Amino acid sequence: MRTNEVEAGFRPGALIWLAVATFSMGIDGYVLAGLLPQIATGLRVDAAAAGQLMSVFAATGALAGPVLGALTGRWERKATIMLALGVFVLGNLLVALAPTYFWAMAGRVVSALGGALLNAVIGSYVIARTPERYRGRALSLVMGGFLFATALGVPIGLAIGQSDWRIPLFLVVGVGAAALVGILLKVPRLTLPPVSLREALSPLTRPAILSVLLVPMGLMCASYLCFTYATLILGPRIGEGYPMIGALFGYGIVSLVGNIVSGRVTDRRGPVAVLTVIVATVLAAALLGWFGLMLPGLAGAVAGLAWFLICAFFNGGSGVTAQTRLATMVSDSVAALVLALNNSAMMLGSALGSALGGIALAAGALPDQLPLLSGAVLGVTLIAHLITVGTLRGRAGRGGIGADEPPVGAVEPV
């Protein structure tokens, strides 16, 4: 069986180098947010302007990902991965060497273009090269690089960046360059059947796919609604500084564990069932966390940490499951666009969550009330998820409109 797995593309050794690439993206995606004062001083701008380096990166990635995924759908996959990673590394090098704010902003745009394409094409490569029964585990291995970066790479980056904010960017460049060499030597080539641009864009015309994207967007919105302000929620209970750094480190580790577990369970139970459990459990955790935060003293601290880590576990596992579900709805040749849309939905959800939490706090809400607002978002997400699943199964059963779309139960083991 092992020989057949290798022939079919299930090669953990090759996938590790793709995980190293996502590790570099994970550091880049989070570490600069913790160094805004140093960046502002170094580039001689205010903190708000420094923060726009992150906003422009997210906006560029969200908009460019689907377009680049569609335009490069006919390209050989390994070469596309290397090109995207090379552009990402070049953009970070430009930021690290930027003499002015303008060049730093230009570097962030370049790195966002490379990162957006890299996210999409790595996912589509893994899906195309891996037997369906192993896709969840393969995706969890590759995505584990990103989550491992949040648990280990970001704290290290923040520590070494206190003296010079450019050093973590050189770290990203070094890791990305190492991944580039590893991919060149160890990752097999892959050419998918050619598709026209119209065919590549066809997922945009399928309401079922667009409705499925509401789930990752809702999960990320609910997550960042609280994660962005985690210091305000947990800080008064566990202490700021090192206790809060420890909590964030724990969040990253637990997210990584959730990612690993989710990959295996998704392969066994199917992504629809696992997504349902994830959304429902995080909803219950949000409501119980809101109640627990009202408890005094040690009890409130324990309840707050329990809520935080439960959300970490299930949020960490949601990415693999959402990607696997979308992969069952399209052919491998257009998977890059769909996964780029998934990444855009997640980035949009993150931005909406941060903005919604900020608006709530500005309107007078207490930080302890944010989990309740998060629960409301998750409630809407769960309802949308269940309606989508029921609608797809109903259409498939009737053989009417939408019957040409893969019925959920037929392509996903439950």
PAGU-327942 format. One record per residue (C-alpha): residue number from 1; x, y, z; residue in one letter. Coordinates in nm, 3 decimals, decimal comma. Layout:
! PAGU-327942
+-----+---------+---------+---------+------+
: seq :       x :       y :       z : type :
+-----+---------+---------+---------+------+
: NUM :       X :       Y :       Z :    A :
...
+-----+---------+---------+---------+------+
//
This chain:
! PAGU-327942
+-----+---------+---------+---------+------+
: seq :       x :       y :       z : type :
+-----+---------+---------+---------+------+
:   1 :   0,000 :   0,000 :   0,000 :    M :
:   2 :   0,284 :   0,238 :   0,072 :    R :
:   3 :   0,409 :   0,208 :  -0,288 :    T :
:   4 :   0,065 :   0,292 :  -0,422 :    N :
:   5 :   0,042 :   0,591 :  -0,190 :    E :
:   6 :   0,375 :   0,726 :  -0,312 :    V :
:   7 :   0,279 :   0,671 :  -0,676 :    E :
:   8 :  -0,051 :   0,850 :  -0,616 :    A :
:   9 :   0,128 :   1,148 :  -0,464 :    G :
:  10 :   0,105 :   1,095 :  -0,087 :    F :
:  11 :   0,465 :   1,188 :  -0,007 :    R :
:  12 :   0,506 :   1,337 :   0,340 :    P :
:  13 :   0,872 :   1,411 :   0,270 :    G :
:  14 :   0,783 :   1,638 :  -0,022 :    A :
:  15 :   0,493 :   1,795 :   0,165 :    L :
:  16 :   0,725 :   1,902 :   0,446 :    I :
:  17 :   0,891 :   2,154 :   0,216 :    W :
:  18 :   0,552 :   2,299 :   0,130 :    L :
:  19 :   0,490 :   2,323 :   0,506 :    A :
:  20 :   0,818 :   2,516 :   0,541 :    V :
:  21 :   0,684 :   2,760 :   0,280 :    A :
:  22 :   0,361 :   2,809 :   0,477 :    T :
:  23 :   0,572 :   2,846 :   0,794 :    F :
:  24 :   0,743 :   3,149 :   0,639 :    S :
:  25 :   0,401 :   3,293 :   0,545 :    M :
:  26 :   0,276 :   3,239 :   0,899 :    G :
:  27 :   0,562 :   3,439 :   1,050 :    I :
:  28 :   0,512 :   3,718 :   0,798 :    D :
:  29 :   0,137 :   3,728 :   0,856 :    G :
:  30 :   0,154 :   3,784 :   1,231 :    Y :
:  31 :   0,490 :   3,910 :   1,352 :    V :
:  32 :   0,474 :   4,265 :   1,215 :    L :
:  33 :   0,150 :   4,335 :   1,402 :    A :
:  34 :   0,345 :   4,304 :   1,728 :    G :
:  35 :   0,618 :   4,542 :   1,614 :    L :
:  36 :   0,415 :   4,844 :   1,506 :    L :
:  37 :   0,586 :   5,091 :   1,744 :    P :
:  38 :   0,931 :   4,987 :   1,621 :    Q :
:  39 :   0,820 :   5,000 :   1,256 :    I :
:  40 :   0,667 :   5,344 :   1,302 :    A :
:  41 :   0,988 :   5,475 :   1,459 :    T :
:  42 :   1,211 :   5,313 :   1,200 :    G :
:  43 :   1,014 :   5,446 :   0,901 :    L :
:  44 :   0,938 :   5,780 :   1,069 :    R :
:  45 :   0,559 :   5,747 :   1,046 :    V :
:  46 :   0,286 :   5,721 :   1,308 :    D :
:  47 :   0,150 :   5,390 :   1,437 :    A :
:  48 :  -0,167 :   5,416 :   1,228 :    A :
:  49 :   0,038 :   5,445 :   0,908 :    A :
:  50 :   0,253 :   5,149 :   1,016 :    A :
:  51 :  -0,065 :   4,948 :   1,069 :    G :
:  52 :  -0,162 :   5,008 :   0,707 :    Q :
:  53 :   0,126 :   4,781 :   0,606 :    L :
:  54 :  -0,081 :   4,493 :   0,743 :    M :
:  55 :  -0,411 :   4,620 :   0,603 :    S :
:  56 :  -0,271 :   4,662 :   0,252 :    V :
:  57 :  -0,120 :   4,313 :   0,266 :    F :
:  58 :  -0,457 :   4,160 :   0,362 :    A :
:  59 :  -0,657 :   4,361 :   0,109 :    A :
:  60 :  -0,415 :   4,287 :  -0,175 :    T :
:  61 :  -0,413 :   3,917 :  -0,095 :    G :
:  62 :  -0,791 :   3,893 :  -0,071 :    A :
:  63 :  -0,845 :   4,065 :  -0,406 :    L :
:  64 :  -0,553 :   3,918 :  -0,600 :    A :
:  65 :  -0,579 :   3,556 :  -0,485 :    G :
:  66 :  -0,880 :   3,448 :  -0,693 :    P :
:  67 :  -0,760 :   3,639 :  -1,001 :    V :
:  68 :  -0,409 :   3,492 :  -0,989 :    L :
:  69 :  -0,547 :   3,147 :  -0,913 :    G :
:  70 :  -0,763 :   3,159 :  -1,227 :    A :
:  71 :  -0,498 :   3,311 :  -1,453 :    L :
:  72 :  -0,233 :   3,055 :  -1,357 :    T :
:  73 :  -0,462 :   2,751 :  -1,359 :    G :
:  74 :  -0,301 :   2,611 :  -1,676 :    R :
:  75 :   0,057 :   2,653 :  -1,554 :    W :
:  76 :   0,267 :   2,362 :  -1,429 :    E :
:  77 :   0,208 :   2,350 :  -1,055 :    R :
:  78 :   0,562 :   2,312 :  -0,918 :    K :
:  79 :   0,691 :   2,600 :  -1,127 :    A :
:  80 :   0,395 :   2,813 :  -1,016 :    T :
:  81 :   0,465 :   2,736 :  -0,650 :    I :
:  82 :   0,828 :   2,835 :  -0,693 :    M :
:  83 :   0,738 :   3,155 :  -0,877 :    L :
:  84 :   0,485 :   3,254 :  -0,611 :    A :
:  85 :   0,728 :   3,176 :  -0,328 :    L :
:  86 :   1,004 :   3,367 :  -0,506 :    G :
:  87 :   0,782 :   3,676 :  -0,539 :    V :
:  88 :   0,681 :   3,643 :  -0,172 :    F :
:  89 :   1,046 :   3,624 :  -0,061 :    V :
:  90 :   1,144 :   3,914 :  -0,286 :    L :
:  91 :   0,865 :   4,130 :  -0,142 :    G :
:  92 :   0,977 :   4,061 :   0,214 :    N :
:  93 :   1,337 :   4,136 :   0,124 :    L :
:  94 :   1,221 :   4,468 :  -0,018 :    L :
:  95 :   1,042 :   4,550 :   0,309 :    V :
:  96 :   1,344 :   4,446 :   0,515 :    A :
:  97 :   1,570 :   4,678 :   0,315 :    L :
:  98 :   1,315 :   4,958 :   0,266 :    A :
:  99 :   1,471 :   5,300 :   0,327 :    P :
: 100 :   1,132 :   5,474 :   0,332 :    T :
: 101 :   0,767 :   5,403 :   0,403 :    Y :
: 102 :   0,689 :   5,404 :   0,029 :    F :
: 103 :   0,928 :   5,117 :  -0,040 :    W :
: 104 :   0,801 :   4,924 :   0,261 :    A :
: 105 :   0,446 :   4,958 :   0,130 :    M :
: 106 :   0,558 :   4,849 :  -0,218 :    A :
: 107 :   0,728 :   4,545 :  -0,067 :    G :
: 108 :   0,412 :   4,450 :   0,122 :    R :
: 109 :   0,210 :   4,463 :  -0,200 :    V :
: 110 :   0,465 :   4,245 :  -0,380 :    V :
: 111 :   0,477 :   3,992 :  -0,095 :    S :
: 112 :   0,096 :   3,986 :  -0,078 :    A :
: 113 :   0,074 :   3,902 :  -0,450 :    L :
: 114 :   0,318 :   3,614 :  -0,407 :    G :
: 115 :   0,156 :   3,493 :  -0,086 :    G :
: 116 :  -0,197 :   3,501 :  -0,229 :    A :
: 117 :  -0,097 :   3,285 :  -0,525 :    L :
: 118 :   0,116 :   3,059 :  -0,305 :    L :
: 119 :  -0,176 :   2,990 :  -0,069 :    N :
: 120 :  -0,399 :   2,890 :  -0,358 :    A :
: 121 :  -0,156 :   2,683 :  -0,560 :    V :
: 122 :  -0,011 :   2,489 :  -0,265 :    I :
: 123 :  -0,359 :   2,376 :  -0,163 :    G :
: 124 :  -0,452 :   2,275 :  -0,517 :    S :
: 125 :  -0,120 :   2,091 :  -0,559 :    Y :
: 126 :  -0,172 :   1,888 :  -0,242 :    V :
: 127 :  -0,528 :   1,801 :  -0,342 :    I :
: 128 :  -0,428 :   1,694 :  -0,693 :    A :
: 129 :  -0,131 :   1,482 :  -0,578 :    R :
: 130 :  -0,298 :   1,312 :  -0,282 :    T :
: 131 :  -0,550 :   1,026 :  -0,282 :    P :
: 132 :  -0,886 :   1,144 :  -0,155 :    E :
: 133 :  -0,869 :   0,926 :   0,156 :    R :
: 134 :  -0,551 :   1,104 :   0,266 :    Y :
: 135 :  -0,632 :   1,462 :   0,167 :    R :
: 136 :  -0,725 :   1,579 :   0,515 :    G :
: 137 :  -0,397 :   1,456 :   0,663 :    R :
: 138 :  -0,193 :   1,598 :   0,375 :    A :
: 139 :  -0,356 :   1,939 :   0,401 :    L :
: 140 :  -0,314 :   1,939 :   0,779 :    S :
: 141 :   0,057 :   1,869 :   0,738 :    L :
: 142 :   0,104 :   2,159 :   0,497 :    V :
: 143 :  -0,119 :   2,398 :   0,693 :    M :
: 144 :   0,061 :   2,289 :   1,009 :    G :
: 145 :   0,353 :   2,502 :   0,895 :    G :
: 146 :   0,139 :   2,813 :   0,915 :    F :
: 147 :   0,000 :   2,723 :   1,257 :    L :
: 148 :   0,343 :   2,621 :   1,386 :    F :
: 149 :   0,461 :   2,968 :   1,289 :    A :
: 150 :   0,194 :   3,125 :   1,510 :    T :
: 151 :   0,299 :   2,903 :   1,801 :    A :
: 152 :   0,677 :   2,923 :   1,770 :    L :
: 153 :   0,791 :   3,146 :   1,486 :    G :
: 154 :   0,596 :   3,454 :   1,589 :    V :
: 155 :   0,715 :   3,459 :   1,955 :    P :
: 156 :   1,074 :   3,413 :   1,835 :    I :
: 157 :   1,025 :   3,683 :   1,573 :    G :
: 158 :   0,883 :   3,923 :   1,829 :    L :
: 159 :   1,170 :   3,855 :   2,067 :    A :
: 160 :   1,444 :   3,916 :   1,810 :    I :
: 161 :   1,254 :   4,207 :   1,659 :    G :
: 162 :   1,260 :   4,419 :   1,972 :    Q :
: 163 :   1,601 :   4,560 :   1,884 :    S :
: 164 :   1,539 :   4,586 :   1,508 :    D :
: 165 :   1,202 :   4,523 :   1,342 :    W :
: 166 :   1,376 :   4,425 :   1,016 :    R :
: 167 :   1,537 :   4,111 :   1,162 :    I :
: 168 :   1,215 :   3,900 :   1,160 :    P :
: 169 :   1,172 :   3,988 :   0,792 :    L :
: 170 :   1,520 :   3,857 :   0,717 :    F :
: 171 :   1,411 :   3,544 :   0,907 :    L :
: 172 :   1,111 :   3,513 :   0,672 :    V :
: 173 :   1,340 :   3,559 :   0,372 :    V :
: 174 :   1,578 :   3,291 :   0,499 :    G :
: 175 :   1,304 :   3,038 :   0,570 :    V :
: 176 :   1,136 :   3,111 :   0,238 :    G :
: 177 :   1,464 :   3,071 :   0,050 :    A :
: 178 :   1,526 :   2,736 :   0,222 :    A :
: 179 :   1,176 :   2,624 :   0,125 :    A :
: 180 :   1,245 :   2,731 :  -0,233 :    L :
: 181 :   1,553 :   2,507 :  -0,251 :    V :
: 182 :   1,372 :   2,215 :  -0,087 :    G :
: 183 :   1,078 :   2,243 :  -0,325 :    I :
: 184 :   1,313 :   2,258 :  -0,624 :    L :
: 185 :   1,486 :   1,936 :  -0,518 :    L :
: 186 :   1,212 :   1,732 :  -0,352 :    K :
: 187 :   0,866 :   1,829 :  -0,480 :    V :
: 188 :   0,754 :   1,644 :  -0,798 :    P :
: 189 :   0,629 :   1,831 :  -1,102 :    R :
: 190 :   0,255 :   1,832 :  -1,174 :    L :
: 191 :   0,072 :   1,936 :  -1,489 :    T :
: 192 :  -0,307 :   1,941 :  -1,479 :    L :
: 193 :  -0,536 :   1,914 :  -1,782 :    P :
: 194 :  -0,554 :   2,255 :  -1,956 :    P :
: 195 :  -0,866 :   2,463 :  -1,897 :    V :
: 196 :  -0,987 :   2,784 :  -2,053 :    S :
: 197 :  -1,018 :   3,102 :  -1,851 :    L :
: 198 :  -1,395 :   3,066 :  -1,870 :    R :
: 199 :  -1,374 :   2,717 :  -1,722 :    E :
: 200 :  -1,128 :   2,834 :  -1,458 :    A :
: 201 :  -1,374 :   3,104 :  -1,351 :    L :
: 202 :  -1,676 :   2,869 :  -1,359 :    S :
: 203 :  -1,684 :   2,819 :  -0,978 :    P :
: 204 :  -1,786 :   3,185 :  -0,946 :    L :
: 205 :  -2,114 :   3,099 :  -1,119 :    T :
: 206 :  -2,205 :   2,823 :  -0,872 :    R :
: 207 :  -2,411 :   2,954 :  -0,579 :    P :
: 208 :  -2,339 :   2,637 :  -0,382 :    A :
: 209 :  -1,967 :   2,712 :  -0,370 :    I :
: 210 :  -2,022 :   3,075 :  -0,279 :    L :
: 211 :  -2,260 :   2,974 :   0,002 :    S :
: 212 :  -2,009 :   2,721 :   0,136 :    V :
: 213 :  -1,756 :   3,005 :   0,165 :    L :
: 214 :  -1,981 :   3,168 :   0,427 :    L :
: 215 :  -1,864 :   2,910 :   0,681 :    V :
: 216 :  -1,488 :   2,991 :   0,683 :    P :
: 217 :  -1,572 :   3,361 :   0,662 :    M :
: 218 :  -1,808 :   3,336 :   0,961 :    G :
: 219 :  -1,563 :   3,131 :   1,164 :    L :
: 220 :  -1,280 :   3,378 :   1,106 :    M :
: 221 :  -1,506 :   3,674 :   1,177 :    C :
: 222 :  -1,610 :   3,525 :   1,512 :    A :
: 223 :  -1,250 :   3,428 :   1,593 :    S :
: 224 :  -1,090 :   3,765 :   1,521 :    Y :
: 225 :  -1,376 :   3,951 :   1,688 :    L :
: 226 :  -1,226 :   3,818 :   2,013 :    C :
: 227 :  -0,866 :   3,725 :   1,924 :    F :
: 228 :  -0,784 :   4,081 :   1,821 :    T :
: 229 :  -0,884 :   4,202 :   2,168 :    Y :
: 230 :  -0,769 :   3,896 :   2,364 :    A :
: 231 :  -0,543 :   4,112 :   2,583 :    T :
: 232 :  -0,842 :   4,323 :   2,689 :    L :
: 233 :  -1,046 :   4,011 :   2,768 :    I :
: 234 :  -0,788 :   3,790 :   2,941 :    L :
: 235 :  -0,531 :   4,046 :   3,055 :    G :
: 236 :  -0,724 :   4,169 :   3,361 :    P :
: 237 :  -0,764 :   3,808 :   3,478 :    R :
: 238 :  -0,431 :   3,639 :   3,405 :    I :
: 239 :  -0,204 :   3,943 :   3,384 :    G :
: 240 :  -0,044 :   4,119 :   3,092 :    E :
: 241 :   0,311 :   4,072 :   2,969 :    G :
: 242 :   0,450 :   3,720 :   3,004 :    Y :
: 243 :   0,121 :   3,557 :   3,118 :    P :
: 244 :  -0,049 :   3,690 :   2,804 :    M :
: 245 :   0,242 :   3,581 :   2,585 :    I :
: 246 :   0,207 :   3,235 :   2,742 :    G :
: 247 :  -0,165 :   3,232 :   2,663 :    A :
: 248 :  -0,098 :   3,326 :   2,300 :    L :
: 249 :   0,173 :   3,062 :   2,279 :    F :
: 250 :  -0,076 :   2,809 :   2,414 :    G :
: 251 :  -0,330 :   2,924 :   2,156 :    Y :
: 252 :  -0,083 :   2,849 :   1,878 :    G :
: 253 :   0,011 :   2,506 :   2,012 :    I :
: 254 :  -0,351 :   2,402 :   2,066 :    V :
: 255 :  -0,442 :   2,530 :   1,718 :    S :
: 256 :  -0,168 :   2,310 :   1,575 :    L :
: 257 :  -0,304 :   2,007 :   1,760 :    V :
: 258 :  -0,655 :   2,085 :   1,636 :    G :
: 259 :  -0,522 :   2,103 :   1,282 :    N :
: 260 :  -0,361 :   1,758 :   1,309 :    I :
: 261 :  -0,666 :   1,596 :   1,466 :    V :
: 262 :  -0,903 :   1,760 :   1,218 :    S :
: 263 :  -0,710 :   1,624 :   0,919 :    G :
: 264 :  -0,745 :   1,266 :   1,039 :    R :
: 265 :  -1,108 :   1,296 :   1,146 :    V :
: 266 :  -1,203 :   1,465 :   0,819 :    T :
: 267 :  -1,056 :   1,173 :   0,624 :    D :
: 268 :  -1,271 :   0,934 :   0,829 :    R :
: 269 :  -1,597 :   1,121 :   0,879 :    R :
: 270 :  -1,609 :   1,368 :   0,590 :    G :
: 271 :  -1,579 :   1,748 :   0,594 :    P :
: 272 :  -1,949 :   1,831 :   0,624 :    V :
: 273 :  -1,994 :   1,642 :   0,950 :    A :
: 274 :  -1,669 :   1,779 :   1,093 :    V :
: 275 :  -1,753 :   2,140 :   0,996 :    L :
: 276 :  -2,092 :   2,105 :   1,163 :    T :
: 277 :  -1,929 :   1,988 :   1,486 :    V :
: 278 :  -1,668 :   2,265 :   1,471 :    I :
: 279 :  -1,918 :   2,550 :   1,426 :    V :
: 280 :  -2,158 :   2,412 :   1,687 :    A :
: 281 :  -1,882 :   2,353 :   1,944 :    T :
: 282 :  -1,725 :   2,697 :   1,902 :    V :
: 283 :  -2,073 :   2,849 :   1,935 :    L :
: 284 :  -2,128 :   2,661 :   2,262 :    A :
: 285 :  -1,781 :   2,763 :   2,384 :    A :
: 286 :  -1,852 :   3,130 :   2,308 :    A :
: 287 :  -2,173 :   3,126 :   2,510 :    L :
: 288 :  -2,018 :   2,933 :   2,801 :    L :
: 289 :  -1,709 :   3,154 :   2,786 :    G :
: 290 :  -1,921 :   3,468 :   2,811 :    W :
: 291 :  -2,095 :   3,324 :   3,115 :    F :
: 292 :  -1,767 :   3,202 :   3,269 :    G :
: 293 :  -1,603 :   3,543 :   3,234 :    L :
: 294 :  -1,860 :   3,680 :   3,478 :    M :
: 295 :  -1,723 :   3,454 :   3,752 :    L :
: 296 :  -1,495 :   3,624 :   4,005 :    P :
: 297 :  -1,128 :   3,567 :   4,070 :    G :
: 298 :  -0,959 :   3,240 :   3,979 :    L :
: 299 :  -1,280 :   3,087 :   3,847 :    A :
: 300 :  -1,314 :   3,364 :   3,587 :    G :
: 301 :  -0,949 :   3,324 :   3,483 :    A :
: 302 :  -0,985 :   2,948 :   3,439 :    V :
: 303 :  -1,311 :   2,990 :   3,247 :    A :
: 304 :  -1,155 :   3,253 :   3,022 :    G :
: 305 :  -0,852 :   3,038 :   2,942 :    L :
: 306 :  -1,071 :   2,732 :   2,881 :    A :
: 307 :  -1,284 :   2,928 :   2,633 :    W :
: 308 :  -0,973 :   3,067 :   2,461 :    F :
: 309 :  -0,808 :   2,727 :   2,416 :    L :
: 310 :  -1,125 :   2,544 :   2,309 :    I :
: 311 :  -1,170 :   2,804 :   2,035 :    C :
: 312 :  -0,803 :   2,758 :   1,942 :    A :
: 313 :  -0,846 :   2,382 :   1,899 :    F :
: 314 :  -1,152 :   2,399 :   1,677 :    F :
: 315 :  -1,051 :   2,709 :   1,483 :    N :
: 316 :  -0,717 :   2,542 :   1,414 :    G :
: 317 :  -0,896 :   2,247 :   1,260 :    G :
: 318 :  -1,146 :   2,443 :   1,052 :    S :
: 319 :  -0,907 :   2,541 :   0,771 :    G :
: 320 :  -0,828 :   2,185 :   0,661 :    V :
: 321 :  -1,192 :   2,083 :   0,675 :    T :
: 322 :  -1,315 :   2,382 :   0,473 :    A :
: 323 :  -1,050 :   2,325 :   0,205 :    Q :
: 324 :  -1,132 :   1,955 :   0,185 :    T :
: 325 :  -1,501 :   2,027 :   0,148 :    R :
: 326 :  -1,446 :   2,275 :  -0,135 :    L :
: 327 :  -1,210 :   2,031 :  -0,308 :    A :
: 328 :  -1,489 :   1,774 :  -0,335 :    T :
: 329 :  -1,707 :   2,021 :  -0,524 :    M :
: 330 :  -1,474 :   2,099 :  -0,816 :    V :
: 331 :  -1,221 :   1,930 :  -1,042 :    S :
: 332 :  -0,851 :   1,949 :  -0,962 :    D :
: 333 :  -0,796 :   2,182 :  -1,260 :    S :
: 334 :  -0,997 :   2,466 :  -1,104 :    V :
: 335 :  -0,915 :   2,394 :  -0,739 :    A :
: 336 :  -0,665 :   2,681 :  -0,726 :    A :
: 337 :  -0,939 :   2,940 :  -0,780 :    L :
: 338 :  -1,172 :   2,784 :  -0,524 :    V :
: 339 :  -0,900 :   2,766 :  -0,261 :    L :
: 340 :  -0,803 :   3,125 :  -0,339 :    A :
: 341 :  -1,167 :   3,221 :  -0,284 :    L :
: 342 :  -1,157 :   3,033 :   0,046 :    N :
: 343 :  -0,846 :   3,227 :   0,152 :    N :
: 344 :  -1,013 :   3,555 :   0,049 :    S :
: 345 :  -1,324 :   3,464 :   0,249 :    A :
: 346 :  -1,109 :   3,394 :   0,555 :    M :
: 347 :  -0,919 :   3,721 :   0,521 :    M :
: 348 :  -1,243 :   3,911 :   0,474 :    L :
: 349 :  -1,387 :   3,741 :   0,781 :    G :
: 350 :  -1,078 :   3,834 :   0,984 :    S :
: 351 :  -1,105 :   4,198 :   0,881 :    A :
: 352 :  -1,479 :   4,207 :   0,953 :    L :
: 353 :  -1,429 :   4,046 :   1,293 :    G :
: 354 :  -1,162 :   4,294 :   1,400 :    S :
: 355 :  -1,373 :   4,585 :   1,276 :    A :
: 356 :  -1,690 :   4,456 :   1,442 :    L :
: 357 :  -1,513 :   4,413 :   1,775 :    G :
: 358 :  -1,369 :   4,762 :   1,751 :    G :
: 359 :  -1,709 :   4,912 :   1,671 :    I :
: 360 :  -1,867 :   4,729 :   1,964 :    A :
: 361 :  -1,603 :   4,854 :   2,206 :    L :
: 362 :  -1,632 :   5,210 :   2,072 :    A :
: 363 :  -2,009 :   5,189 :   2,119 :    A :
: 364 :  -1,961 :   5,111 :   2,489 :    G :
: 365 :  -1,954 :   4,732 :   2,498 :    A :
: 366 :  -1,728 :   4,570 :   2,757 :    L :
: 367 :  -1,449 :   4,337 :   2,638 :    P :
: 368 :  -1,618 :   4,054 :   2,832 :    D :
: 369 :  -1,922 :   4,092 :   2,608 :    Q :
: 370 :  -1,729 :   4,021 :   2,287 :    L :
: 371 :  -1,764 :   3,640 :   2,321 :    P :
: 372 :  -2,142 :   3,687 :   2,325 :    L :
: 373 :  -2,123 :   3,891 :   2,003 :    L :
: 374 :  -1,896 :   3,623 :   1,862 :    S :
: 375 :  -2,162 :   3,367 :   1,951 :    G :
: 376 :  -2,420 :   3,564 :   1,754 :    A :
: 377 :  -2,195 :   3,554 :   1,445 :    V :
: 378 :  -2,143 :   3,180 :   1,493 :    L :
: 379 :  -2,517 :   3,125 :   1,529 :    G :
: 380 :  -2,578 :   3,288 :   1,190 :    V :
: 381 :  -2,289 :   3,086 :   1,045 :    T :
: 382 :  -2,431 :   2,758 :   1,175 :    L :
: 383 :  -2,775 :   2,834 :   1,032 :    I :
: 384 :  -2,624 :   2,924 :   0,692 :    A :
: 385 :  -2,417 :   2,604 :   0,698 :    H :
: 386 :  -2,715 :   2,380 :   0,776 :    L :
: 387 :  -2,932 :   2,549 :   0,512 :    I :
: 388 :  -2,660 :   2,502 :   0,249 :    T :
: 389 :  -2,613 :   2,134 :   0,334 :    V :
: 390 :  -2,988 :   2,071 :   0,332 :    G :
: 391 :  -3,037 :   2,257 :   0,005 :    T :
: 392 :  -2,760 :   2,067 :  -0,175 :    L :
: 393 :  -2,890 :   1,733 :  -0,058 :    R :
: 394 :  -3,245 :   1,827 :  -0,145 :    G :
: 395 :  -3,151 :   1,933 :  -0,498 :    R :
: 396 :  -2,951 :   1,617 :  -0,551 :    A :
: 397 :  -3,239 :   1,406 :  -0,431 :    G :
: 398 :  -3,490 :   1,578 :  -0,661 :    R :
: 399 :  -3,255 :   1,573 :  -0,958 :    G :
: 400 :  -3,364 :   1,926 :  -1,043 :    G :
: 401 :  -3,184 :   2,259 :  -1,043 :    I :
: 402 :  -2,841 :   2,211 :  -0,898 :    G :
: 403 :  -2,837 :   1,838 :  -0,962 :    A :
: 404 :  -2,536 :   1,887 :  -1,187 :    D :
: 405 :  -2,341 :   1,995 :  -0,879 :    E :
: 406 :  -2,185 :   1,715 :  -0,675 :    P :
: 407 :  -2,431 :   1,616 :  -0,400 :    P :
: 408 :  -2,264 :   1,649 :  -0,064 :    V :
: 409 :  -2,347 :   1,303 :   0,058 :    G :
: 410 :  -2,226 :   1,139 :  -0,262 :    A :
: 411 :  -1,879 :   1,285 :  -0,262 :    V :
: 412 :  -1,812 :   1,318 :   0,109 :    E :
: 413 :  -1,826 :   1,012 :   0,338 :    P :
: 414 :  -2,047 :   1,069 :   0,638 :    V :
+-----+---------+---------+---------+------+
//
